[in-house]
Amino acid sequence: MTRYRPPQQASAPYITPEGAQVLRDELHALWKVERPLVTAAVHEAAKNGDRSENADYIYGKRRLREIDRRVRYLSKRLEELIVVDRQPDNVECVYFGAWVTLEDSAGEVADYRLVGPDELDPRKGYMSIDSPLARALIGKCRDTCVQVTIAGKTHEYILTDIRYSA
């Protein structure tokens, strides 16, 4: 068995100002708060002698690798992200950052916000701009019927509302 992974499609480089701030806060917390604490714990564990059987040392080093990996990812990602901090010229159509209200064929209504892939949070109603439904919604106007095929099944939604503020 090989460890080959096919290349993934690049995710959209867009993010809302709130999402960018969350990523910056996470980076700061990892680098300035958590990493120094774990480093100190590893330093103390290393003083205890034999490191091969020292669980505090082994797990501390593992946690440091996880923190460093996440810090590298966040640093690179924040450099390449484009913060979208203004409304589009045409607020009557769906673009990045829009709150949309969709009604399905059963009459169920749902609200979603189109955000970058780094902000995805279904509990808040945040939908990635890279998702099939979001791609189908981009550029559409109010009272438009949108069809999306997901896992071989076609879903129909009516776009009932578009807004650009919470």
C-alpha positions as CSV (number, residue, x, y, z in Angstrom):
1,M,0.0,0.0,0.0
2,T,1.4,3.4,-0.9
3,R,1.0,6.7,0.8
4,Y,0.3,8.5,-2.4
5,R,-2.4,11.1,-2.2
6,P,-3.7,12.7,-5.4
7,P,-3.4,16.4,-5.5
8,Q,-6.3,18.3,-4.0
9,Q,-8.1,21.1,-5.8
10,A,-6.9,24.4,-4.3
11,S,-9.4,26.0,-2.0
12,A,-10.7,29.5,-2.5
13,P,-8.3,32.1,-1.1
14,Y,-11.1,34.3,0.3
15,I,-12.0,35.0,3.9
16,T,-14.2,37.4,5.8
17,P,-12.5,39.9,8.2
18,E,-14.0,38.0,11.2
19,G,-12.6,34.7,9.9
20,A,-9.1,36.3,9.4
21,Q,-9.2,37.6,12.9
22,V,-10.1,34.2,14.3
23,L,-7.1,32.6,12.5
24,R,-4.7,35.4,13.7
25,D,-6.0,34.9,17.3
26,E,-5.4,31.1,17.0
27,L,-1.9,31.7,15.7
28,H,-1.1,34.1,18.5
29,A,-2.5,31.7,21.1
30,L,-0.5,28.8,19.8
31,W,2.8,30.7,19.4
32,K,2.8,33.0,22.4
33,V,0.7,31.1,25.0
34,E,0.5,27.4,24.4
35,R,3.9,26.7,22.9
36,P,5.9,28.3,25.7
37,L,3.9,26.3,28.3
38,V,4.5,23.0,26.5
39,T,8.2,23.9,25.9
40,A,8.6,24.5,29.7
41,A,6.9,21.2,30.5
42,V,9.1,19.3,28.0
43,H,12.2,21.0,29.6
44,E,11.1,19.9,33.1
45,A,10.4,16.4,31.8
46,A,13.8,16.1,30.2
47,K,15.5,16.8,33.6
48,N,14.0,13.6,35.0
49,G,16.5,11.4,33.3
50,D,15.7,8.5,30.9
51,R,13.7,10.0,28.0
52,S,12.8,6.8,26.3
53,E,10.3,5.9,29.1
54,N,9.3,9.4,30.1
55,A,5.7,9.9,29.0
56,D,5.6,13.6,29.8
57,Y,8.6,14.1,27.6
58,I,7.3,11.9,24.7
59,Y,3.8,13.4,24.7
60,G,5.2,17.0,25.2
61,K,7.4,16.6,22.1
62,R,4.5,15.2,20.1
63,R,2.3,18.2,21.2
64,L,5.2,20.6,20.2
65,R,5.2,19.0,16.7
66,E,1.5,19.4,16.4
67,I,1.7,23.1,17.5
68,D,4.6,23.8,15.1
69,R,2.7,22.1,12.2
70,R,-0.4,24.2,12.8
71,V,1.7,27.4,13.2
72,R,3.4,26.8,9.9
73,Y,0.0,26.1,8.2
74,L,-1.6,29.3,9.7
75,S,1.4,31.5,8.8
76,K,1.4,30.3,5.2
77,R,-2.4,30.4,4.9
78,L,-2.7,34.0,6.3
79,E,-0.1,35.2,3.8
80,E,-2.1,33.9,0.8
81,L,-5.6,34.8,2.0
82,I,-7.6,37.7,0.5
83,V,-9.7,39.4,3.1
84,V,-13.1,40.5,1.5
85,D,-14.2,43.4,3.6
86,R,-16.6,45.2,1.3
87,Q,-19.9,44.4,-0.3
88,P,-20.2,43.7,-4.0
89,D,-21.4,46.4,-6.3
90,N,-24.5,44.4,-7.1
91,V,-26.1,43.4,-3.7
92,E,-29.1,41.9,-5.5
93,C,-27.1,38.8,-6.5
94,V,-25.2,36.2,-4.4
95,Y,-21.4,36.7,-4.0
96,F,-18.9,35.9,-1.3
97,G,-20.0,36.8,2.2
98,A,-23.7,36.9,1.4
99,W,-26.4,35.5,3.7
100,V,-28.9,33.5,1.6
101,T,-32.2,32.0,2.5
102,L,-33.1,28.9,0.6
103,E,-36.4,27.0,0.5
104,D,-36.4,23.3,-0.7
105,S,-39.1,21.4,-2.4
106,A,-40.5,20.3,1.0
107,G,-41.0,23.9,2.1
108,E,-38.2,23.8,4.6
109,V,-36.3,27.1,4.9
110,A,-32.6,27.4,5.8
111,D,-30.2,30.4,6.1
112,Y,-26.5,30.1,5.0
113,R,-23.6,32.5,4.7
114,L,-21.0,31.9,2.0
115,V,-17.6,32.1,3.6
116,G,-14.1,30.8,2.9
117,P,-13.1,27.2,3.5
118,D,-11.2,28.2,6.6
119,E,-14.4,29.5,8.3
120,L,-16.7,26.6,7.6
121,D,-19.1,26.1,10.6
122,P,-22.4,24.3,9.9
123,R,-23.7,25.2,13.4
124,K,-23.5,28.9,12.6
125,G,-24.9,28.3,9.1
126,Y,-21.5,29.1,7.4
127,M,-21.1,27.3,4.1
128,S,-17.8,27.0,2.2
129,I,-17.7,28.9,-1.1
130,D,-16.1,25.7,-2.5
131,S,-19.2,23.6,-1.8
132,P,-21.4,22.5,-4.7
133,L,-24.4,24.4,-3.4
134,A,-22.4,27.6,-3.0
135,R,-20.9,27.3,-6.4
136,A,-24.4,26.9,-7.8
137,L,-25.6,30.0,-5.9
138,I,-22.8,32.4,-7.0
139,G,-24.2,35.1,-9.4
140,K,-27.8,34.0,-8.9
141,C,-30.5,36.6,-8.0
142,R,-33.6,36.4,-5.7
143,D,-36.4,34.1,-6.6
144,T,-34.2,31.9,-8.7
145,C,-34.5,28.1,-8.8
146,V,-31.1,26.4,-8.1
147,Q,-30.4,22.7,-8.9
148,V,-27.5,20.9,-7.3
149,T,-26.5,17.3,-7.8
150,I,-24.9,15.8,-4.7
151,A,-23.9,12.2,-4.5
152,G,-26.0,11.4,-7.5
153,K,-29.1,13.0,-6.2
154,T,-30.5,16.2,-7.5
155,H,-31.8,18.8,-5.1
156,E,-33.8,21.9,-6.0
157,Y,-33.8,25.1,-3.9
158,I,-35.5,28.5,-4.4
159,L,-33.4,31.5,-3.4
160,T,-35.8,33.6,-1.4
161,D,-33.5,36.2,0.2
162,I,-30.0,37.7,-0.1
163,R,-28.4,40.0,2.4
164,Y,-24.9,41.1,3.2
165,S,-25.2,41.8,7.0
166,A,-26.0,39.6,9.9
